[in-house]
Amino acid sequence: MNDSVKADVGFIGCGGIASALTRGLCSSDGFKGMVYVYDHHTEKTEAVKADYPDRIVVVSSDQEVVDNAQVIVPAIVPTALEKVAPRLKFERRHHIIHLAAAVKLAQAAPWFSPAQAMVRAVPLSFAARRIGPVVLFGDDGLSESLLSLVGAIVKVEREKDLEVLAAVTGVMVPYYGLVGEIVRWCMSRGMDFRSAMDYTCFMNEALSKLMRMDCTDDIDAFMSANATPSGMNELAWGEMKAADAYKPWRLSLDKIGNKYGV
């Protein structure tokens, strides 16, 4: 991806994900454009503008966003998007980054006509700090370059794969719960909160990176290779398997996936 991207970006809506993307772009040295944003909840737009007053322009309508920006990010709920987007006057020059959950790109495309360049993406709240993944479906170099400024692009060939990974985002808070259990256990043994939190999070960051780099599709073999015979990890892994402790995670993913048809 390009080290720098010069394009003006417009956000229709300024909720959590739009605010995260706005802050991520504006804090990136590689972003050379301006951000135009509209939301009828003015406190949301005022909050992001306060952070980057020289980079963000709060406009007075959705159409004004479209008129000023080259890349348009509709960031409103699907029911609102279906009503709002067809009323706006898009142009062929526009690049659309479609975010709405459970609305396929082919369904949304007519709403943005005659814009030709469209992708579907799943950014998350940590985009504000330019970390973590951004799932991307579709081919548009400008949109991909922009999104690469706020996270690591995970590009998928099928839209269903994007929806599967979107379902995975539903276990973020349960993961926080797991970390919390470990930290509380450490504290129950007399450790201070900050040390317990730092060590647990740093360890999990390293474990995730190592697994992403070294693990093949034989996940059990990778786990076995990292569990010393008769050691602590073999003991813990055995306890987890005996209790079928991973089953609630599978069931949760199934329920989330069923909700979104994957």
Order of alpha helices (4+ residues) and beta strands (2+ residues): beta-alpha-beta-alpha-beta-alpha-beta-alpha-beta-alpha-beta-beta-alpha-beta-alpha-alpha-alpha-alpha-alpha-alpha
